[in-house]
């Protein structure tokens, strides 16, 4: 029973790696975009949104994990500017909260799910990214 499930999971992860390896296509509107502003949690050298890692598709997950993966796909630039406080930087080498959603780590990590959903809720109510970062740092920081 577990063998087909494990094989299917490996195929999905393999496909997502192949899909992530394709170079992003440039559009004419991306030439007019402004670079991200510098801040303590997000250096001035932050890559453009098109260069950010791609979260796994939300439809691979259920419940709050699905909501969080969908949020990561909707606001990747915001999540890339946030620290993750679950300890995945040491155990998985994640650089920011967005990295948690490029593999299946966040699907089983309530900390990552909560941070992403909080950030998404704040973003949808018009909160600027620097205030979202401050909120996440204060609520989840050590």
N, C-alpha and C positions, 0 to 999 in steps of 0.2 A: 504493500500500500504506500509506503514512504518513498520507494524507489522512483515511481513516476512523478511524484510531487517534487522530489529533489531534482530530477532531470529537467522538469519543466521550469523550475526556478533558475537552474543554471543556463538554460536556453534564453530565458527572459533577460537575465543579467548580461549574457553575452551579446544579445541583440542591442540592449541599451548602451553597451560599451561601443559597439560599432556605430550606432546612431550618433553618439556623442563625439565620435572621432571625425565626423564630417565637418569640413570648415563651414562657418556661417556664411550665408549669402548676404552681400551688401546691397542695401537699397539706397535710392537717391536721398531719402529722408534722413538716413543715418549720417550723412555728410554734414547736415546742419545741426546736429545735436551738440549740446554743450558738455564738457567734461564735468565729472562729479566734483563737488567742492571738498576740500580737505577738512578733516576733523580728527580728533585723537583716535577714534575707533576705526576710521576709514581714511587711510592715507590718500594723498593726492594722486598717486599712481594707480588708483582703482581702475580695472579694465572697464571698457564700455560694456553695456548690457549684453550686446551680441557676443562678447567674449566670455561671459560668465558661464559656469557649468550649468548643464540642463538637469532639472529635477526629473526623477522617474515619473512616468504617467500616473496620475492620481487614480485612474480606474483599476490599477493593480491592487489597490488597498480598499479597506472598508472603514466605516465609522469616522472617528475623529482623525485617524491617520489619513484617510482619503481627503478630508477637508484641509488638512495641513499640507499635503502634497500639492493640492490644487492652489492653495495660497502661495506656496513656494514658486509655482509656475507663473502665478499672476504678478507677484512683486519680487522677482529675483534680485533686483538691485537693492531693495531694502534689506532683504535677508543677508545679502553679501556684506552689508555694513554692520551686521550685528554679531556679537560674540555668542558662542554657544557655551552654556555653563554646565553641561552634563558630564564633562570630562573626556569627550570624544577627541579633543585636540591631541591628547596624549595617546589614547588607545587606537584611534583611527587616522590621526594626522589631519583632521579637519581644520580648515583655516577660519571658517565662519559658519554661521547657521545654515546658509544655503548648501554647503557641502554635505550636511546631514541628510539632505533630501536627494542627493545624486546617487545614493545607494539605498539599501533597505534599512539602514540604521534607525532612521527617524520613525519607521513604522512601528517599532517596539519600544521607543523611548518617549515616555510621557513628557519629559522635560523639553525635548525638541518640539514635540507637538504643541505643547502649551505656549512656548516662546513664539513659534510661528503664527499660531492663531491669535495670540495677543497682538503681535505686530500687524497682522492683517486687519484686525478689528480697528486698531488705532489708525492705520493708513486709510481705511475706508471712511473714517469719520473726519478725514482731513488733517490729521496730525502730521507735521513735518518729520522727515526721517531722523533729524538730530534729536527731536523730542522722543521719538519711538525708541531710539538707541538709549537715551537716558532712562526711560521707563524700564526697559528690559534689563539694563545694567543694575538699576536699583532693586528691581523685584527679584531677579535671579542671580545676581552677582554674589560673590563670596563674601 
